[in-house]
C-alpha cells in the first residue's frame, strides 16, 4: 500500500484525487502533528510538498521514498543533489501558476505606475486636489525588461504587449523563435536591459552560484525613475540595496512578492520604506484559487504517475536513476 505524505495544505480536490487511487494511504502532515508526521515520513513512498524544506536529513528518515512532487515550479526548498544520489524522482508543476504569476506582476506594475497607494491615501485624508498633481504615469510606450523568458515571463509579455509596451527579454536561455513571434527584443546583456528599461520584472530561478542577480552595483545602473517587480525568487535581489535605491528615489517604485528569508523580519529594510514606493505581498503571486487547484491536481497526477513509472518528461526536475547508496 503506497503511503503519500502531504507536508502542507493543498486543494481538497487534489486530496480527493489521491484518495480515489486504489490502496493509496494519504496522510496530511499539517493535520497529523509532529509525531505522526515523523511516523508517516518513515513509511512514505511519495511526498507532496509546497515550501517546507526537504533536505538530505529528511530524505534519510524516509527509506521508502521514491517520488517528491513539488506543488509549484521552484524547487529551491528541495535538496536536488540528495534526491539524485538516492535515485528519488522529483517532479514539479511548471505550467500551473504561470498565468497567476504574470497577472500578479502586471497588477503590481499597474498599481505602481498609477500611484494607487498615493491616490488612496490622498482621498482618505481629504486631499481631493491631489488628482491635479499628475503623479500617475502610463505604461503605453514604456520599455519593459523581462529577466527570464520562461513560462511566466512569456505570459507577462503577452499582457504587456496589450498595453503597448516595448518588451525586452534577457536570460540564460531564450527561445528566439518564441520571442520573435511575440515581437519581443532580446537584450544583449543584463546591463543593457536594466539601463534602458522603465520597468524590470524578474521571472527566473535562483542562480546556480547562489549569488545575486541584481546587487547594489547593478541596481545603480537602473534608469532613474524605473520600477522593479520581483515575483520570482528571493535571493536574486540585494534587498538592503533596493531599499536604499527606493529611499533615495533612484528607483521610483518596487513590487516585491518574494524575500531571501521568509517571512521577513519586522525590521526588514523594505518594510521600512515608504509604502507609497513599495508594494509587498507574502509570496502569493501564484496562489490564486484557480492556480492553487491546478497545482494541487498536477501534483497529485505527478505522484500517481511517478509511482507508476509513467510520469510526464516535461515535469521532471530530477530523474529516477535507480536507488543510490
QUIRA-V630529 format. One record per helix or strand of 3 or more residues. SS is the DSSP state (a for helix, b for strand). FROM is the first residue (numbers start at 0). TO is the last residue. Records with the same first field share a line. If there is no record, write none. Layout:
BEGIN
SS: FROM-TO, FROM-TO
END
This chain:
BEGIN
b: 2-5, 24-27, 45-48, 66-69, 88-90, 142-146, 165-169, 198-201, 225-229, 250-255, 277-279, 315-317
a: 11-18, 28-31, 33-42, 55-59, 79-85, 97-112, 115-123, 127-132, 150-161, 175-180, 189-195, 215-219, 238-247, 268-271, 288-307, 312-314
END
